[in-house]
Amino acid sequence: MRTAELVEIDEHRLLRRLDDLAQRGALPGGGIYRALYTPSWTSAMELVTSWLKEGQLFPRRDAVGNVWGRIEGSRGGRVIVTGSHIDTVRGGGALDGALGVVAGVEAVTSLWENHGRPTRILECVAICEEEGSRFSTNFWGARAIADRLEPGEAERARDGDGTTLADAMRAVGLDPANVASAVRRDIDAFVELHIEQGPVLDENGPRLGVVTTIAGTTHLEVTLRGQADHAGAMAMTRRKDALVGASAMAVEIADLATRMGDPAVATVGTIAVEPAQVNVVPGLARFTIDARHPENGRRTELITQIGDACKRIARERGLDVEMRTLRDRPPVTLSPRIADVLRRACAAAGVEPRDLASGAGHDAQMLSYAASTGMLFVPSIGGRSHCADEATLAEDVVLGTRALATALRELAYQP
């Protein structure tokens, strides 16, 4: 394996900027909520743009609101890009997505300051949305770049208040008619630094991980119809309680994933009942399932088992059941070429990295349709993420950013 020279960064600037970004969307009770096209999102994007201007990285905003910084290469050619998403889940932490944004800006700025103009065009990007926390449009920013948006999607998607995505775009000065201009066909490589969001690196080491595969995800919606009855007058043995049936299914779904073993996961994330009154037996229950596995065959097997279990429980309890697929994304294998570059960068940092499969979805999986993609993980303390307790040691944040910058130097500064 070739060796690389570890790139220096301004670690104080890196950590200060992470803290500054964490104030955009900070909630009084803890955690962060920075949803697409909201005031906190706008404030965060303005902050990133100010950093790009400070670093002379030629900032621009594309048609969906992704913010890019750029250094022209001496020989042009296809572009090397790093970055991640700026948005958060409700009550999320300060590092999910944000680390890759701030580290990307720092890595590119440090390379420009210390090593001058690259051979290849080098860019960093703050991707406008990944989480789907306001609109059900996961990976909106990355899908726009990769030409994966659906026709009319901006007009169809609505948030909880009924605002369309198209109207939300107009409110921040974007024209939904122009989304196609966000497509990029000139990217050679995209490299994303991210927290692991799981416990493997924190509990077992080492301090860096190279992602080889991102798990496939299936989202299902299950609707159970039973019979609404008086909560005091209907005997327990005669009830067709849709919520009790849904509860039995939720337990069985978790057990199925547990029996399949790591890295299979299945989660019942939302549930609603009707008529939702304290003195009425629920006649309808509707819940969602998130099932994931990095091997497509095993994911299909898990979904089949979940479907069979739901049908069996419904039959046993005299309930009608309907299941529909909301989303189905296959596993993605990331670029072996970029993985090798990242392994050399980790070696330069004195770490032999662990190869990992990611259970969480990432912008890199969408951008794999447009470029060779790679991901570098740093540990999440306790494996915690999507919560206010999400944290990574400062020294690991710095280590990961230096490894990222080292990988970018190999990709962008070589003939």
C-alpha positions in Angstrom: 0.0 0.0 0.0 1.3 3.4 -0.9 1.8 5.8 2.0 0.4 9.3 2.2 1.5 12.4 4.0 -1.0 13.5 6.7 -2.4 16.9 6.0 -2.5 19.5 8.7 -5.7 21.4 9.5 -6.7 24.3 11.8 -8.3 22.2 14.5 -9.3 25.2 16.6 -11.2 26.7 13.6 -12.8 23.4 12.9 -14.1 22.9 16.5 -15.2 26.5 16.8 -17.2 26.3 13.6 -18.9 23.1 14.7 -20.0 24.9 17.9 -21.2 27.9 15.9 -23.2 25.7 13.6 -24.8 23.9 16.5 -26.4 27.2 17.6 -28.5 27.3 14.4 -31.7 25.6 15.3 -30.7 24.8 18.9 -33.8 23.9 21.0 -34.4 25.3 24.5 -34.8 21.8 26.0 -31.7 20.4 24.2 -31.0 19.1 20.8 -31.3 20.8 17.4 -34.0 21.1 14.8 -32.8 22.5 11.5 -35.4 21.6 8.9 -35.3 22.3 5.2 -36.0 25.9 4.1 -36.8 27.1 7.7 -35.2 30.2 9.3 -32.7 28.0 11.2 -31.8 26.3 7.9 -31.3 29.6 6.2 -29.2 30.9 9.1 -27.0 27.8 8.9 -26.5 28.1 5.1 -25.6 31.8 5.5 -23.0 30.8 8.1 -21.4 28.2 5.8 -21.4 30.7 3.0 -19.5 33.1 5.2 -16.9 30.4 5.8 -16.5 29.8 2.1 -16.0 33.5 1.4 -13.4 33.6 4.2 -11.5 30.7 2.6 -11.8 32.2 -0.9 -13.7 29.1 -2.0 -16.1 30.9 -4.5 -19.4 30.0 -2.9 -22.6 29.5 -4.9 -26.1 28.2 -4.2 -27.7 25.7 -6.7 -31.4 25.4 -7.7 -32.4 23.3 -4.6 -30.3 25.3 -2.1 -27.2 23.1 -1.8 -24.3 25.5 -1.1 -21.0 24.8 -2.9 -17.4 26.1 -2.4 -14.8 25.6 -5.2 -11.2 25.8 -6.0 -10.3 25.6 -9.7 -7.8 23.0 -10.6 -4.7 23.7 -12.8 -5.8 21.0 -15.2 -9.5 21.0 -14.9 -11.2 17.7 -15.5 -13.8 16.0 -13.4 -14.4 17.3 -9.9 -13.5 16.0 -6.5 -16.2 16.8 -3.9 -16.6 16.4 -0.2 -19.4 17.4 2.1 -22.6 16.2 3.9 -26.1 17.5 4.8 -26.9 20.6 6.9 -30.4 19.6 8.1 -31.3 17.6 11.2 -34.0 15.4 12.7 -36.2 17.0 15.3 -34.2 17.1 18.5 -31.1 15.8 16.8 -27.4 16.2 17.6 -24.7 18.6 16.5 -22.7 16.2 14.4 -25.0 14.1 12.1 -24.3 15.7 8.7 -22.9 18.8 10.3 -19.5 17.1 10.9 -19.1 16.4 7.2 -20.1 19.9 6.2 -17.7 21.7 8.6 -14.9 19.1 8.0 -15.3 19.4 4.3 -15.0 23.2 4.4 -12.0 22.9 6.7 -10.2 20.2 4.7 -10.6 22.1 1.4 -9.6 25.5 3.0 -6.6 23.9 4.6 -5.5 22.3 1.4 -5.8 25.6 -0.4 -4.0 27.6 2.3 -1.1 25.1 2.7 -0.7 23.4 -0.7 -2.0 25.9 -3.2 -4.0 25.2 -6.3 -4.9 21.5 -6.9 -4.5 19.7 -10.1 -8.2 18.7 -10.1 -11.1 21.0 -9.4 -11.9 20.6 -5.7 -15.3 21.4 -4.1 -17.0 21.2 -0.8 -20.8 21.1 -0.4 -23.4 21.7 2.3 -26.3 19.5 1.1 -29.6 21.1 1.7 -31.6 18.1 3.0 -31.1 14.4 3.8 -33.3 13.6 6.8 -36.8 14.1 5.5 -37.8 15.7 8.8 -40.0 18.4 7.3 -41.1 16.9 4.0 -41.1 13.2 3.1 -38.3 13.8 0.6 -35.2 12.1 2.0 -32.0 12.9 0.2 -33.7 15.9 -1.6 -30.3 17.6 -2.1 -28.3 14.6 -3.1 -31.0 13.3 -5.3 -31.1 16.6 -7.1 -27.4 16.5 -7.8 -27.7 12.9 -9.0 -30.7 13.5 -11.2 -33.0 11.3 -9.1 -35.9 13.7 -8.3 -39.3 12.6 -9.4 -41.4 14.8 -11.8 -43.7 17.1 -9.9 -42.2 16.0 -6.5 -41.9 19.6 -5.2 -45.6 20.3 -5.9 -46.8 17.0 -4.3 -44.7 17.0 -1.1 -46.3 18.7 1.9 -45.1 19.3 5.5 -47.3 18.8 8.5 -48.8 22.3 8.1 -49.8 21.6 4.5 -47.1 23.8 3.0 -45.8 22.4 -0.3 -42.1 21.9 -0.9 -42.5 24.2 -3.9 -43.9 27.0 -1.8 -41.2 26.5 0.8 -38.6 26.8 -1.9 -40.1 30.1 -3.2 -40.1 31.4 0.4 -36.3 31.2 0.4 -35.8 32.6 -3.1 -35.6 29.3 -5.0 -37.7 28.5 -8.1 -39.0 24.9 -8.2 -39.2 25.1 -12.0 -35.4 25.2 -12.1 -34.6 22.0 -10.0 -33.1 20.2 -13.0 -30.3 22.7 -13.1 -28.9 21.3 -9.9 -27.9 18.1 -11.7 -24.1 17.5 -11.8 -22.6 15.3 -14.4 -19.0 16.4 -13.9 -18.2 14.8 -10.5 -15.5 12.1 -10.4 -15.5 11.4 -6.6 -17.5 12.3 -3.5 -16.0 11.6 -0.1 -18.2 12.0 3.1 -16.9 12.2 6.6 -19.6 11.1 9.1 -20.1 9.9 12.7 -20.8 6.2 12.8 -24.2 6.5 14.6 -23.6 3.1 16.0 -21.4 1.5 18.7 -18.8 -0.6 16.8 -15.9 1.9 16.6 -16.6 3.3 20.1 -16.7 -0.2 21.7 -14.2 -2.1 19.6 -12.0 0.4 17.9 -10.1 1.6 16.0 -10.8 5.3 15.8 -11.5 5.4 12.1 -13.7 3.2 9.8 -14.0 2.9 6.1 -17.6 2.3 4.8 -17.8 -0.4 2.2 -21.6 -0.9 2.0 -24.7 1.1 3.0 -27.7 -1.0 4.0 -30.8 -1.3 1.9 -34.0 0.3 3.4 -37.6 -0.7 3.1 -40.4 1.5 4.6 -43.8 -0.2 5.0 -47.2 1.1 6.1 -49.5 -1.4 7.8 -53.2 -0.7 8.3 -55.3 -2.8 10.6 -59.1 -2.7 10.7 -61.0 -4.2 13.5 -64.1 -3.0 15.3 -64.7 0.1 17.4 -66.7 -0.7 20.5 -67.6 0.7 23.9 -64.5 0.3 26.2 -66.7 -0.5 29.2 -69.4 -2.7 27.6 -67.6 -4.9 25.2 -66.1 -8.1 26.7 -62.4 -8.6 26.3 -62.9 -12.0 24.6 -65.2 -10.5 21.9 -63.1 -7.5 20.9 -61.4 -6.9 17.6 -58.9 -4.3 19.0 -56.8 -3.0 16.2 -54.2 -1.4 18.6 -53.7 -4.7 20.5 -53.1 -6.4 17.1 -50.6 -3.7 16.1 -48.8 -4.1 19.4 -48.5 -7.8 18.9 -47.1 -7.2 15.4 -44.6 -4.6 16.7 -43.2 -7.1 19.2 -43.0 -9.8 16.6 -41.3 -7.5 14.1 -38.5 -6.7 16.6 -38.1 -10.4 17.5 -37.8 -11.3 13.8 -34.9 -8.9 13.3 -33.3 -10.0 16.5 -33.4 -13.6 15.5 -32.0 -12.9 12.1 -29.0 -11.2 13.9 -26.8 -8.2 13.3 -26.8 -6.2 11.1 -30.6 -6.8 10.5 -32.8 -4.1 12.1 -36.5 -3.4 12.0 -38.3 -0.5 13.7 -42.0 0.4 14.2 -41.5 4.2 14.2 -45.0 5.7 14.1 -48.5 4.5 15.1 -51.9 6.1 15.0 -55.3 4.8 16.0 -58.9 5.7 15.3 -61.2 6.9 16.8 -58.5 7.8 19.4 -60.8 8.2 22.4 -60.1 7.1 25.9 -63.4 5.1 26.2 -63.5 3.5 22.7 -61.8 0.2 21.6 -59.6 1.2 18.6 -61.2 0.1 15.4 -58.3 1.1 13.2 -54.5 1.2 13.7 -51.9 2.3 11.2 -48.2 2.0 11.8 -44.9 2.2 9.8 -42.0 -0.2 9.6 -38.4 0.6 8.8 -36.4 -2.6 7.9 -32.8 -2.7 6.9 -30.0 -5.0 5.9 -26.8 -4.5 3.8 -27.4 -7.8 1.9 -30.3 -7.5 -0.5 -31.3 -11.2 -0.2 -31.4 -11.0 3.6 -33.4 -7.8 3.5 -35.9 -9.5 1.2 -36.1 -12.4 3.6 -36.7 -10.1 6.5 -39.5 -8.3 4.7 -41.2 -11.6 3.7 -41.1 -12.8 7.3 -42.6 -9.5 8.6 -45.4 -9.7 6.1 -46.2 -13.3 7.0 -46.2 -12.5 10.7 -48.5 -9.5 10.3 -51.0 -11.6 8.2 -50.9 -14.4 10.8 -51.5 -12.1 13.8 -54.3 -10.3 11.9 -56.0 -13.7 11.1 -55.7 -14.9 14.7 -57.3 -11.7 16.0 -60.0 -11.3 13.4 -58.6 -8.2 11.9 -58.2 -7.1 8.3 -54.7 -6.1 7.3 -53.3 -4.1 4.4 -49.6 -3.5 3.8 -48.0 -1.1 1.3 -44.5 -0.2 0.5 -43.7 3.5 1.0 -40.0 3.3 0.0 -37.6 0.6 -1.1 -33.9 1.4 -1.6 -31.4 -1.4 -2.3 -28.1 -1.7 -0.6 -25.3 0.4 -2.1 -21.7 -0.8 -2.5 -19.3 2.2 -2.3 -16.3 2.6 -4.6 -13.4 0.2 -3.8 -11.1 2.8 -5.4 -12.1 5.5 -3.0 -12.1 3.1 -0.1 -8.4 2.4 -0.9 -7.7 6.1 -0.9 -9.3 6.4 2.5 -7.4 3.5 3.9 -4.1 5.1 2.9 -5.2 8.3 4.5 -6.0 6.5 7.7 -2.7 4.8 7.6 -1.0 8.2 7.3 -2.9 9.2 10.5 -1.4 6.1 12.2 -4.7 4.1 12.2 -5.5 0.8 10.5 -9.2 1.4 9.8 -12.0 -1.1 10.2 -14.2 -1.8 7.2 -17.8 -1.2 8.1 -21.3 -1.5 6.7 -23.5 1.4 7.5 -27.0 0.7 8.8 -27.9 4.4 8.4 -28.6 6.0 5.0 -26.3 8.7 3.8 -25.9 11.2 0.9 -23.1 9.1 -0.4 -25.5 6.3 -1.4 -27.5 8.7 -3.6 -24.4 10.3 -5.0 -23.1 6.9 -6.0 -25.5 7.3 -9.0 -23.4 10.3 -10.1 -19.9 9.6 -8.9 -17.5 7.2 -7.3 -18.3 7.6 -3.6 -16.6 6.8 -0.3 -17.3 7.3 3.4 -15.1 7.7 6.5 -16.5 7.1 10.0 -15.4 8.4 13.3 -16.8 6.9 16.6 -20.1 7.9 18.1 -19.8 7.8 21.9 -22.1 5.1 23.2 -23.3 4.6 19.6 -25.8 7.5 20.2 -27.2 9.6 17.3 -30.4 11.3 16.3 -30.7 12.7 19.8 -29.3 15.5 21.9 -26.7 13.1 23.5 -25.0 12.5 20.1 -21.2 13.1 20.7 -17.7 12.3 19.4 -14.4 13.1 21.1 -12.8 16.3 19.9 -9.6 14.4 19.1 -11.5 12.0 16.9 -13.2 14.9 15.1 -9.8 16.3 14.3 -8.4 12.9 13.4 -11.2 12.3 10.9 -10.9 15.7 9.4 -7.1 15.3 8.9 -7.7 11.9 7.3 -10.3 13.4 5.0 -8.0 16.2 3.9 -5.3 13.7 3.3 -7.6 11.6 1.1 -8.7 14.7 -0.8 -5.0 15.7 -1.4 -4.4 12.3 -3.0 -7.4 12.6 -5.2 -7.1 16.3 -6.2 -3.4 17.1 -6.1 -2.0 14.2 -8.2 -1.3 14.5 -11.9 
